[in-house]
Each structure stands twice: as C-alpha cells, then as structure tokens.
Amino acid sequence: MLLLAGIAAMVLPGPGLLLMAAGLAVLSQQYTWAERLLDPVLLRALRAAAEGVETWPRIVASTIGALGIGAFGLVWLLDPDTPDWWPIAERWWLPGGVWTGVTLLLSCAIALGLLVYSYRRFHGKPEARAALEGEITEADDRRHHTDEHER
C-alpha cells in the first residue's frame, strides 16, 4: 500500500518518493527486486530534496507549496458550506471529509520538515551534492551489475 500511495503521490499532493521508499523498504524484507530498487529511490529522493534548496526562489516556492497544502488541509477540516458558485453536485465539495484534511496537514508538516532537513544538509554545500551524485552513480552501477548477473 505504501508503494502504491507513493506512486499516487508522485502526481497528487504528498511525499511520493518517501512513500515509495517506505514501501520498498517493507517489500525488500521479502523480495530482492524491491531491495535492488530501494537505494536508487532513496538517493533520488535526496537529490530532489537537494535540488529544492539550491536557490532562494526554489526554497520560497517549496515553502509556499507546502504551506498551500496545509491551507487546503485547514479548509477541509473547517468544512465550510458549499459556495453558490460551485458548479457540480454538493457531494463533490471537499470530498473525503476530515481525513483528507488530516492527510493534507500531515503532508504539509512532512514537506516543511524535509525542507528544513534539506536546507541544513545541502544548501550552500556543493560537496554534499557531489557526494550524493557519486552515491547515485554507485547505486545505479550496483543495480545494473546485479541485473546483468541474474540474466
């Protein structure tokens, strides 16, 4: 379920790569294919985190995006009446109820936490970014070597 939620969160609001990594971590206990994919997914999540704090416009945009998700979560929790301008059936106004709001607020908190972590680990530290790229290359090489060995 975590892996599927992560795939969905790649296009929906939420920490997609993190959920995918969590799902692969669980599956890697039983399946070698998941174990092989875990490091590359984790490292790519870190790369995305590093890219998100490379410049101040990205930091500001990421912060605004996270806070926007939190604002939507608050709207869901407050559950205002359906506005007059709403063009479709009332049941489609804020679908999912309170739990949608809770998950949006949780996603906001996770995003802000990751932003702080990424800033502290990567912002203004090109050596940390270079080391990460080296780890990604090594993980890809190991995975490709394992794939070729199994054939």
Number of C-alpha atoms within 10 A of each C-alpha: 10 18 20 12 18 22 17 16 17 15 10 11 15 22 21 21 22 23 21 26 25 19 19 24 20 16 17 17 10 10 12 11 13 17 17 19 18 21 21 20 19 19 19 17 18 22 17 13 21 24 17 23 24 18 12 11 11 13 19 13 13 17 18 13 16 23 18 15 23 22 16 17 23 17 14 22 18 12 14 10 9 13 9 7 6 10 9 8 8 13 9 11 17 18 12 11 13 17 13 17 24 16 16 24 23 16 20 25 16 16 22 18 13 16 20 16 15 21 19 13 16 21 21 13 13 12 10 14 19 11 11 18 16 12 15 20 14 14 19 16 12 15 18 13 11 12 12 9 8 7 5
